[in-house]
Amino acid sequence: MGKRHLLLFAYMYARFSDASPNYTHMDIPLDGGGIRRTLDYRREVSPTDRLIGDWASVWYERYSESFFRALSQSNSK
């Protein structure tokens, strides 16, 4: 198992852990121009847990295609 495999596993583990939202409700526009976003979690999470889950989600969404492409290329060699 190479570095690429370990990185992808780490991002996926954090992304799909209890620190990430289990369900995201539809955004509600507010009168002041903002939005209200409601998230459900499987367990009680601390602000630090949420931050780690958000960080992993961003990185997973941004790089998942290139990670999976790199993994498939490394398996074919």
Backbone as numpy.savetxt, mean C-alpha at the origin, in Angstrom:
# Nx Ny Nz CAx CAy CAz Cx Cy Cz
16.66 -16.42 -3.91 15.81 -15.25 -3.91 16.71 -14.01 -3.91
16.43 -13.10 -4.81 17.27 -11.91 -4.94 16.69 -10.71 -4.22
17.42 -9.61 -4.35 17.01 -8.36 -3.71 15.66 -7.88 -4.21
15.41 -8.01 -5.50 14.13 -7.58 -6.07 12.97 -8.33 -5.43
13.15 -9.65 -5.24 12.11 -10.46 -4.64 11.83 -10.02 -3.20
12.89 -9.75 -2.47 12.73 -9.33 -1.08 12.06 -7.97 -0.97
12.43 -7.04 -1.84 11.80 -5.72 -1.83 10.31 -5.81 -2.15
9.98 -6.57 -3.16 8.57 -6.72 -3.52 7.80 -7.36 -2.38
8.37 -8.39 -1.77 7.71 -9.05 -0.64 7.48 -8.05 0.50
8.49 -7.25 0.81 8.36 -6.28 1.92 7.27 -5.26 1.62
7.23 -4.71 0.41 6.20 -3.74 0.06 4.81 -4.38 0.09
4.70 -5.58 -0.46 3.40 -6.26 -0.47 2.95 -6.62 0.94
3.89 -7.06 1.78 3.55 -7.40 3.16 3.01 -6.17 3.89
3.71 -5.06 3.77 3.25 -3.84 4.44 1.96 -3.32 3.82
1.85 -3.42 2.50 0.67 -2.92 1.80 -0.59 -3.68 2.19
-0.48 -4.98 2.35 -1.66 -5.80 2.63 -1.75 -6.22 4.10
-1.01 -5.56 4.96 -1.06 -5.86 6.40 -2.24 -5.12 7.03
-2.41 -5.30 8.33 -3.47 -4.61 9.06 -3.25 -3.11 9.15
-2.04 -2.65 8.84 -1.76 -1.21 8.89 -2.37 -0.46 7.71
-2.75 -1.19 6.67 -3.40 -0.58 5.51 -4.91 -0.70 5.66
-5.65 0.22 5.07 -7.11 0.17 5.21 -7.70 -1.11 4.62
-8.68 -1.63 5.33 -9.41 -2.80 4.86 -10.46 -2.37 3.84
-11.00 -1.17 4.03 -12.06 -0.66 3.15 -11.97 0.86 3.12
-12.10 1.45 1.94 -12.13 2.90 1.80 -13.50 3.30 1.28
-14.18 4.16 2.03 -15.51 4.63 1.63 -15.37 5.72 0.58
-16.46 6.01 -0.09 -16.46 7.04 -1.12 -16.17 8.40 -0.48
-15.35 9.21 -1.14 -15.01 10.54 -0.63 -16.27 11.42 -0.63
-16.37 12.27 0.41 -17.49 13.18 0.54 -16.96 14.61 0.42
-17.39 15.35 -0.61 -16.95 16.74 -0.75 -17.51 17.60 0.39
-16.69 18.48 0.92 -17.11 19.37 1.99 -17.35 20.77 1.44
-18.14 21.55 2.16 -18.48 22.90 1.71 -17.26 23.80 1.57
-16.25 23.61 2.39 -15.06 24.45 2.36 -14.08 24.10 1.25
-14.41 23.14 0.41 -13.53 22.77 -0.70 -12.71 21.52 -0.44
-12.71 21.02 0.77 -11.97 19.80 1.08 -12.80 18.56 0.83
-12.29 17.43 1.26 -13.03 16.17 1.16 -12.92 15.43 2.49
-13.88 14.57 2.74 -13.83 13.68 3.89 -13.63 12.27 3.36
-12.59 11.63 3.82 -12.27 10.27 3.42 -12.35 9.39 4.66
-13.17 8.36 4.60 -13.35 7.45 5.72 -12.73 6.10 5.38
-11.89 5.61 6.28 -11.20 4.34 6.08 -11.54 3.39 7.22
-11.73 2.13 6.90 -11.94 1.09 7.90 -10.69 0.23 7.98
-10.29 -0.11 9.19 -9.13 -0.98 9.43 -9.61 -2.24 10.13
-8.86 -3.33 9.99 -9.22 -4.60 10.62 -8.99 -4.58 12.13
-8.12 -3.71 12.59 -7.83 -3.61 14.02 -7.50 -2.16 14.33
-7.35 -1.86 15.61 -6.96 -0.51 15.99 -5.51 -0.28 15.55
-5.27 0.83 14.87 -3.92 1.14 14.39 -3.48 2.48 14.95
-2.20 2.57 15.22 -1.63 3.83 15.71 -1.33 4.74 14.52
-1.09 6.01 14.76 -0.69 6.90 13.66 0.57 6.40 12.93
1.49 5.82 13.68 2.70 5.28 13.06 2.37 4.11 12.14
1.48 3.21 12.59 1.05 2.09 11.75 0.41 2.60 10.46
-0.46 3.61 10.59 -1.11 4.17 9.40 -0.11 4.78 8.45
0.89 5.47 8.99 1.91 6.09 8.16 2.69 5.03 7.38
3.06 3.96 8.04 3.77 2.87 7.37 2.89 2.24 6.30
1.62 2.02 6.61 0.70 1.46 5.63 0.51 2.37 4.43
0.39 3.67 4.67 0.26 4.64 3.57 1.52 4.67 2.72
2.67 4.68 3.38 3.96 4.68 2.66 4.07 3.45 1.77
3.74 2.29 2.32 3.82 1.05 1.53 2.83 1.07 0.38
1.64 1.61 0.60 0.64 1.68 -0.48 1.12 2.55 -1.62
1.70 3.69 -1.29 2.19 4.60 -2.33 3.29 3.93 -3.15
4.25 3.33 -2.48 5.34 2.67 -3.19 4.86 1.47 -3.99
3.93 0.71 -3.44 3.40 -0.44 -4.15 2.67 0.00 -5.41
1.80 1.00 -5.28 1.06 1.49 -6.45 1.99 2.09 -7.50
3.01 2.79 -7.07 3.91 3.45 -8.00 4.80 2.46 -8.75
5.28 1.43 -8.08 6.30 0.57 -8.67 5.89 -0.89 -8.86
4.64 -1.24 -8.59 4.27 -2.66 -8.66 4.46 -3.24 -10.07
4.11 -2.49 -11.10 4.27 -3.02 -12.46 5.74 -3.29 -12.78
6.62 -2.35 -12.43 8.04 -2.56 -12.73 8.62 -3.67 -11.86
8.14 -3.81 -10.62 8.61 -4.92 -9.77 8.21 -6.25 -10.38
6.95 -6.38 -10.77 6.50 -7.65 -11.33 7.19 -7.94 -12.66
7.45 -6.91 -13.45 8.16 -7.09 -14.71 9.59 -7.55 -14.44
10.25 -6.94 -13.44 11.63 -7.33 -13.08 11.66 -8.76 -12.56
10.66 -9.14 -11.80 10.62 -10.50 -11.28 10.45 -11.52 -12.40
9.57 -11.22 -13.34 9.37 -12.17 -14.44 10.60 -12.26 -15.32
11.34 -11.16 -15.49 12.57 -11.19 -16.27 13.66 -11.97 -15.54
13.71 -11.83 -14.21 14.75 -12.54 -13.46 14.47 -14.03 -13.42
13.19 -14.44 -13.51 12.85 -15.86 -13.52 13.13 -16.51 -14.87
13.14 -15.71 -15.93 13.37 -16.26 -17.27 14.84 -16.41 -17.60
15.72 -15.85 -16.79 17.16 -15.94 -17.06 17.75 -17.22 -16.56
